[in-house]
Amino acid sequence: MSESLFGIHGAALELRSQRMGVIAANIANAATPGFKARDLNFGAALDARLAQKAGAPAAAADPQLLYRRGGLPSLDGNTVELGREQVAFAENALAYSATLSFVQGKVNTLTRALKGE
C-alpha cells in the first residue's frame, strides 16, 4: 500500500540516507592517511531499486559504492576534498528534505481525507 501511495519516494529517502552516511564518513576521514573518498551513484542505485521492484533480475541489495575520481590525492594518499564533500552533503541533504516534504504532504492529505476535512 505504501508503495502505491508514495511511489519511488520511500526508496529515494532510503538511498539519500545511505549516501549521507557515506559522505559523512568521507568528511570524518578527511585527515586519515590513505583514505579513499567514496560515493553512491544515487541515480543508478534508484534505477536498480526500481527495476528490482518491477520484477527485473535481482540486483545487489545494497547500492555499490564507488571511489571518487577527478581529485588529486594529498601527499599521504588521502583523496577527500573537504569542500567537495561539504557541497555534496548539502546537496544531498536538500534533496532528502525535499523528498521528505513531499511524503509529509501526502500523509497530511491522507489524514485530512480520513478526517473528512
N, C-alpha and C positions, 0 to 999 in steps of 0.2 A: 504494500500500500504506500509506504513512504517513497518508494522509487517513482511511482506514478504521480505522486503529489509534488515531489521536489526535483524530479528529473536527475540531471547529472550533478546537481549541487552537493549532494552528500559525498559523492566520490571526490569532487573538487575540493571540498573542505578537508577531507582526509589527506589528500595529496599535498595541499597547501601547508597543512600542519607538518607533514613529514619533511617537506622542503625547508620549512622554517627551522626545524631541528638540525638539518644538515648545514644550513648557512650559519646557524648559531655555533655549531661545532667548529666551523672554519674560523669564525671570529675568535672563539675561545682559544684556538690553537695558532693564532697569528704569530706567536713568538716561539713556537715549538720547532726546533731544528728538524728539517727533513719532512715536515708535514706537507702533504699534497692536498690542495683545496679540491673539494668535490661539490657536485651539484646534481640536482634531479631535473631532468628534462620534463617539465610539467605537461606540455602538450602531448608528447609521446606517451607519457605514463597515463594520462587521461584517456587517450585514444585506445591504449591497450586495455585499460579497465572497462571501457565501454564495449569494446569488441568481445571481451570475456563475458560480460553480462548478456551480450546479444547472441551468445552461443558459438562464437568462433573458437578455434582450438585454444586451449588454456595457455595463457601467457604466464609469466612469472608472477607470483602473488605479490611480491614486493617490487616496486619500481627499481630499475637499475640505476645505480649512482655512477655518474661519470666524473672523470677528473677534469677540472677546468683547464682550458688551453688559452693561449694568447698572452699570458703574462710572463714576465721574466722572474725566475726564481731568485731569491736572495742568496747571499754567499753560503748560507747554511743549508740551502736546498728547499727552503720553505716557499711555497707558491701562493700563499694567501696575500692578496692585495686588500688591505683593510677597507679602503674607500669603496672599492668594487663590491665587497661583501656587504657593506653597510647599505649601499644603494639597492642591491638585490634583496636584502632583508626588508627594507622599507617598501619596495615594490610588491613583494610577496605579501607583506602584512596588509597593505592596502587592498590587494585583490582578495585576500582572506576576509577582510572586513566587509567588502562589497558583497561577496557571496553570502556571508552570514546575515547581512542586512536583507538580502533578497529572501532567504529562508525565513527569517523572522517576520517579514512582511506576509509571507504565505501563511505562517502559523497564526498571525493576528487576523488575517482574513477568514481563516477557517474557524477561529474562536468566535469571531463576530457572527459568522453564519450559524454556528451551533447555538449561540445565544438568541438568535432571531433578530439581530440588530440590522 
